[in-house]
């Protein structure tokens, strides 16, 4: 992906226009299927839309790729570290919110 495409997609995500960002990412990934930055941005869109299973699947594929360390540039390593922190933070927040929802349902019936 070009820097301009990344900026457009990141802006769509900031605006919470996840569906449009996802559509654009899917089109880009059809052209360059091994674009890991695009895949991770797609995973972020999935996560923010509540599709936890799809986000986890993308994350697991990316983790296998990035943790292997094979032929990674410094930019790719940095991007992966940033993404991993965001993904883990969102996952923890989801667990906390889910736990609170269960507790509230049990208490308030």
FENBELDA-V653887 format. One record per residue. N is the residue number from 0. RES is the residue in one small letter. PSI is psi in degrees with one decimal (* if undefined). OMEGA is omega as a letter, one per 30 degrees, with the letter a starting at -180 (* if undefined). Layout:
((N;RES;PSI;OMEGA) (N;RES;PSI;OMEGA))
//
This chain:
((0;x;148.0;l) (1;x;163.1;l) (2;x;-38.0;l) (3;x;-43.4;l) (4;x;-41.1;l) (5;x;-44.9;l) (6;x;-42.9;l) (7;x;-47.4;a) (8;x;-43.6;l) (9;x;-36.5;l) (10;x;-42.1;l) (11;x;-41.4;l) (12;x;-43.9;l) (13;x;-35.6;l) (14;x;2.3;a) (15;x;27.4;l) (16;x;63.4;a) (17;x;-38.0;a) (18;x;-44.2;l) (19;x;-40.4;l) (20;x;-42.4;l) (21;x;-42.0;l) (22;x;-45.7;l) (23;x;-43.3;l) (24;x;-42.1;l) (25;x;-39.6;l) (26;x;-44.4;a) (27;x;-38.6;a) (28;x;-20.4;l) (29;x;-33.5;a) (30;x;-42.8;a) (31;x;83.2;a) (32;x;-21.0;a) (33;x;22.9;l) (34;x;98.0;a) (35;x;-32.9;l) (36;x;-41.7;l) (37;x;-42.7;l) (38;x;-41.9;a) (39;x;-35.9;l) (40;x;-37.4;l) (41;x;-42.5;l) (42;x;-38.2;l) (43;x;-44.0;l) (44;x;-44.6;l) (45;x;-45.4;a) (46;x;-45.3;a) (47;x;-18.5;l) (48;x;0.4;l) (49;x;6.7;l) (50;x;76.5;a) (51;x;-42.5;a) (52;x;-45.4;l) (53;x;-40.9;l) (54;x;-42.5;l) (55;x;-38.1;l) (56;x;-46.8;l) (57;x;-43.1;a) (58;x;-43.7;a) (59;x;-42.0;l) (60;x;-43.9;a) (61;x;-40.3;l) (62;x;-43.7;l) (63;x;-40.5;a) (64;x;-52.1;a) (65;x;-35.6;a) (66;x;-17.5;l) (67;x;-27.1;l) (68;x;5.8;a) (69;x;119.4;l) (70;x;41.6;l) (71;x;137.6;l) (72;x;166.6;l) (73;x;-37.3;l) (74;x;-41.2;l) (75;x;-41.3;l) (76;x;-43.9;l) (77;x;-45.1;l) (78;x;-44.1;a) (79;x;-43.0;a) (80;x;-41.6;l) (81;x;-46.8;a) (82;x;-44.4;a) (83;x;-41.2;l) (84;x;-43.8;l) (85;x;-46.3;a) (86;x;-45.8;a) (87;x;-39.6;l) (88;x;-43.4;l) (89;x;-38.4;l) (90;x;-42.6;l) (91;x;-42.5;l) (92;x;-40.5;l) (93;x;-41.7;l) (94;x;-41.3;l) (95;x;-47.4;l) (96;x;-43.0;l) (97;x;-42.3;l) (98;x;-41.5;l) (99;x;-36.7;l) (100;x;-42.2;l) (101;x;-44.3;l) (102;x;-45.5;a) (103;x;-39.8;l) (104;x;-38.2;a) (105;x;-38.1;a) (106;x;-39.7;a) (107;x;-7.2;l) (108;x;*;*))
//
